[in-house]
């Protein structure tokens, strides 16, 4: 296990290097000049060129990359062109809202999707199964921003039960914190509930016909114990896999939800950085999302050995 873990950690180095090179070149080879964005519409060519020199954008691409790369591996992500702050400080300030939204969403998703999938598998072919799977199909079909605006219209504008937009830090109290996260978490969780519920149903159905399920029933165990202790436990590997992938996607895919609900997280930071061609901020956020995705995949692989003792690395 230790050797496997070391190999996987070492394997992240070329992955992150590839991501660093790709995002660096992509930003500089696509149209758009951050110096022109900062200078404004009425700036002269001389003023724009002066800003480019201050930002170091007049240097050769290779030199720019080497400077940025070695600063990054030393923990210096540079200064934001647009916000005029250190990128590490920007990320630190925006990290809590994104993590809060992602954690609440994944907890809500798992608590709804897994029981829903198990019930659908147990009631295969019944109206309950069709109703739950119909909801799953609907969850795949409706975009997140449509769900978000619908929830805002009903629960925030019409009923006035929940706030429309914004975020309250957990240090300000648990109730305000969770109140501001209910609507965005619901909007973001719908598609993941649909996906995980369908995967859970499929996985549980595959094991319900196994001999050990019939043996458990023959011993007189209740259906709830059969479903939870035997069926769900033996179907857990693919379910945990999709839950892990869902969490990884959540971390990097909250852009739309944070924009709709005006949550000052990494997603909104990404939108603002892209609109203003803020190279240091974009590069840092993409690297962070990539690293999180790689580490979550590693955690998923290690979890397999806990769920299935037959798996060894």
C-alpha positions in Angstrom: 0.0 0.0 0.0 2.8 2.4 0.9 4.6 1.8 -2.4 1.4 2.2 -4.3 0.6 5.5 -2.6 4.1 6.8 -3.3 3.8 5.8 -7.0 0.5 7.6 -7.3 1.7 10.7 -5.6 4.8 10.8 -8.0 2.4 10.3 -10.9 0.7 13.5 -10.1 3.9 15.5 -10.9 3.7 15.0 -14.8 0.0 15.5 -14.7 0.3 18.8 -12.9 3.2 19.8 -15.2 1.1 19.1 -18.3 -1.8 21.2 -16.9 0.6 24.0 -16.1 2.0 24.1 -19.6 -1.4 23.7 -21.2 -3.1 26.5 -19.3 -0.1 28.8 -19.6 0.0 28.5 -23.4 -3.8 28.5 -23.8 -4.1 31.9 -22.0 -1.4 33.5 -24.0 -2.3 32.2 -27.4 -6.0 33.0 -27.3 -7.2 36.5 -28.2 -7.3 39.2 -25.5 -4.8 41.5 -24.0 -4.9 41.9 -20.2 -2.9 45.2 -20.5 -5.6 46.6 -22.8 -8.3 45.5 -20.3 -6.5 47.3 -17.5 -5.7 50.4 -19.5 -9.3 51.0 -20.5 -11.0 52.0 -23.7 -9.3 55.4 -24.1 -5.7 54.3 -23.5 -3.0 55.0 -26.1 -0.8 52.3 -27.5 2.1 53.7 -25.5 0.2 53.4 -22.3 -0.9 49.8 -23.1 2.7 48.9 -23.9 3.9 50.4 -20.7 1.5 48.2 -18.7 2.5 45.1 -20.7 6.1 45.8 -19.7 5.2 46.2 -16.0 3.3 42.9 -16.1 6.2 41.1 -17.8 4.1 40.3 -20.9 6.8 41.6 -23.3 9.2 38.8 -22.3 9.6 35.7 -24.5 7.0 33.0 -23.6 9.6 30.5 -22.5 11.1 33.1 -20.0 7.6 34.0 -18.7 6.8 30.3 -18.2 10.1 29.5 -16.4 9.7 32.5 -14.1 6.0 31.6 -13.3 6.8 27.9 -12.9 9.6 28.3 -10.4 7.7 30.9 -8.4 4.7 28.6 -8.3 6.6 25.5 -7.0 8.0 27.8 -4.2 4.4 28.8 -3.3 4.4 32.2 -5.0 1.4 32.3 -7.3 2.0 35.9 -8.3 -0.1 39.0 -8.0 -3.5 39.3 -9.7 -3.5 41.7 -12.6 -7.1 42.8 -11.9 -7.5 42.6 -8.1 -4.0 43.9 -7.3 -3.6 41.3 -4.6 -1.6 38.2 -4.1 -3.3 35.2 -5.7 -2.8 33.1 -2.6 -4.7 35.6 -0.6 -7.5 35.7 -3.1 -7.8 31.9 -3.1 -7.7 31.8 0.7 -10.5 34.3 0.9 -12.7 32.5 -1.7 -12.0 28.9 -0.6 -14.5 28.6 2.3 -17.6 29.4 0.2 -16.7 26.9 -2.5 -15.8 24.2 0.0 -19.0 24.9 2.0 -21.2 24.7 -1.1 -19.5 21.5 -2.3 -19.6 19.7 1.1 -23.3 20.6 1.8 -24.2 19.7 -1.8 -22.5 16.3 -1.7 -24.0 15.5 1.7 -27.4 16.4 0.4 -26.9 14.4 -2.8 -25.7 11.2 -1.0 -28.4 11.3 1.6 -31.1 11.5 -1.1 -29.6 9.7 -4.1 -28.4 6.4 -2.4 -31.7 5.6 -0.6 -33.5 6.6 -3.8 -31.5 4.2 -5.9 -31.8 1.3 -3.4 -35.6 1.8 -3.2 -35.8 1.9 -7.0 -33.8 -1.3 -7.3 -35.9 -3.1 -4.6 -39.1 -2.0 -6.3 -37.9 -2.7 -9.8 -40.6 -2.3 -12.4 -43.1 -0.8 -10.0 -44.6 2.7 -10.2 -42.1 3.8 -7.4 -39.2 2.7 -9.6 -40.6 4.5 -12.7 -41.3 7.6 -10.7 -37.8 7.8 -9.2 -36.1 7.1 -12.5 -38.4 9.6 -14.2 -37.1 12.2 -11.7 -33.5 11.2 -12.5 -34.2 11.6 -16.2 -35.6 15.1 -15.5 -32.6 16.0 -13.4 -30.3 15.2 -16.3 -32.4 17.3 -18.7 -32.8 20.6 -16.8 -29.7 22.9 -16.7 -28.5 24.0 -13.3 -29.1 27.7 -13.9 -32.7 27.0 -14.8 -33.2 25.1 -11.5 -31.4 27.9 -9.6 -33.6 30.6 -11.0 -36.8 28.5 -10.4 -35.8 28.0 -6.8 -35.0 31.6 -6.3 -38.4 32.6 -7.8 -40.4 30.2 -5.6 -38.6 30.2 -2.2 -36.9 33.6 -2.2 -39.2 35.9 -4.1 -42.7 34.4 -3.8 -42.5 32.7 -0.4 -39.7 34.9 1.0 -38.4 31.9 3.1 -34.7 32.1 2.0 -32.2 34.7 0.9 -31.9 35.3 -2.8 -28.1 35.7 -3.1 -24.9 36.0 -1.1 -23.0 34.0 1.5 -22.5 34.1 5.3 -19.3 32.7 6.7 -19.7 29.9 9.2 -17.9 32.0 11.8 -21.0 34.3 11.8 -23.2 31.4 13.0 -24.4 28.0 11.8 -27.9 29.0 11.0 -27.1 32.0 8.7 -24.4 29.9 7.1 -26.7 27.0 6.2 -29.6 29.3 5.3 -27.6 30.9 2.5 -26.5 27.5 1.2 -29.9 25.8 1.0 -30.9 27.1 -2.4 -27.6 26.8 -4.2 -27.0 23.4 -2.8 -30.4 22.2 -4.0 -29.9 23.6 -7.4 -26.4 22.1 -7.7 -27.4 18.7 -6.3 -30.2 17.8 -8.7 -28.1 16.5 -11.5 -25.8 14.6 -9.1 -28.8 13.1 -7.4 -30.0 11.9 -10.7 -26.6 10.4 -11.7 -25.8 8.7 -8.4 -29.4 7.4 -8.0 -29.2 5.7 -11.4 -25.8 4.3 -10.6 -27.0 3.0 -7.2 -30.0 1.4 -8.8 -27.9 -0.4 -11.4 -25.3 -1.6 -8.9 -27.8 -2.9 -6.4 -29.8 -4.7 -9.0 -26.7 -6.6 -10.1 -26.1 -8.0 -6.6 -29.8 -8.6 -5.7 -29.8 -11.8 -7.7 -26.6 -13.2 -6.1 -26.6 -16.4 -4.0 -25.6 -14.7 -0.8 -28.7 -12.5 -1.0 -30.9 -15.5 -1.2 -29.0 -17.1 1.6 -29.5 -14.0 3.8 -33.2 -14.0 3.1 -33.4 -17.8 3.8 -31.8 -17.1 7.2 -34.8 -14.9 8.1 -33.1 -11.5 7.9 -35.3 -8.5 7.3 -35.4 -6.9 3.9 -33.8 -3.7 5.3 -30.8 -5.7 6.6 -30.5 -7.6 3.3 -30.5 -4.4 1.3 -28.1 -2.4 3.6 -25.7 -5.0 4.9 -25.5 -7.3 1.9 -26.8 -5.6 -1.3 -25.6 -2.0 -0.7 -22.3 -3.0 0.9 -21.3 -5.3 -2.0 -22.5 -2.7 -4.6 -20.6 0.1 -2.9 -17.4 0.2 -5.0 -19.1 1.8 -8.2 -21.3 4.0 -6.0 -18.3 5.4 -4.1 -16.5 5.9 -7.4 -19.3 8.1 -8.8 -19.7 10.0 -5.5 -16.0 10.8 -5.6 -16.1 12.0 -9.2 -19.2 14.0 -8.3 -17.3 15.7 -5.5 -14.4 16.4 -7.7 -16.6 17.9 -10.4 -18.4 20.0 -7.7 -15.2 21.6 -6.6 -14.3 22.7 -10.1 -17.8 23.1 -11.5 -19.5 25.6 -9.2 -19.0 28.4 -11.6 -22.6 28.6 -12.8 -24.2 28.2 -9.4 -21.9 30.7 -7.7 -22.7 33.2 -10.5 -26.4 32.7 -10.2 -26.5 33.1 -6.4 -23.6 35.6 -6.2 -21.5 33.4 -3.9 -18.0 34.8 -3.6 -16.2 31.5 -4.1 -13.6 30.1 -6.5 -16.2 29.7 -9.2 -17.1 33.4 -9.2 -13.4 34.3 -8.9 -12.8 32.2 -12.1 -15.5 34.1 -14.0 -14.1 37.5 -12.9 -10.6 36.4 -13.7 -11.5 35.1 -17.2 -13.5 38.2 -18.1 -10.6 40.4 -17.1 -7.8 38.2 -18.6 -6.3 37.9 -15.2 -3.6 35.3 -16.1 -2.1 34.7 -12.6 -5.6 34.1 -11.0 -6.8 31.8 -13.8 -3.6 29.7 -13.8 -3.7 29.3 -10.0 -7.4 28.3 -9.8 -7.0 25.8 -12.7 -4.0 24.2 -11.0 -5.8 24.0 -7.7 -8.9 22.4 -9.3 -6.6 19.9 -11.2 -4.7 19.0 -8.0 -8.0 18.4 -6.1 -9.3 16.2 -8.9 -6.2 14.1 -8.8 -6.1 13.7 -5.0 -9.8 12.8 -4.9 -9.2 10.0 -7.5 -6.4 8.8 -5.2 -8.7 8.8 -2.2 -11.3 6.8 -4.2 -8.7 4.1 -5.1 -7.6 3.8 -1.5 -11.2 3.5 -0.3 -11.7 0.4 -2.5 -9.6 -1.6 -0.1 -11.9 -0.7 2.8 -15.0 -1.6 0.9 -13.7 -4.8 -0.7 -11.0 -6.7 1.2 -10.2 -8.7 -1.9 -8.8 -5.6 -3.6 -5.0 -5.2 -2.9 -2.5 -2.8 -4.4 
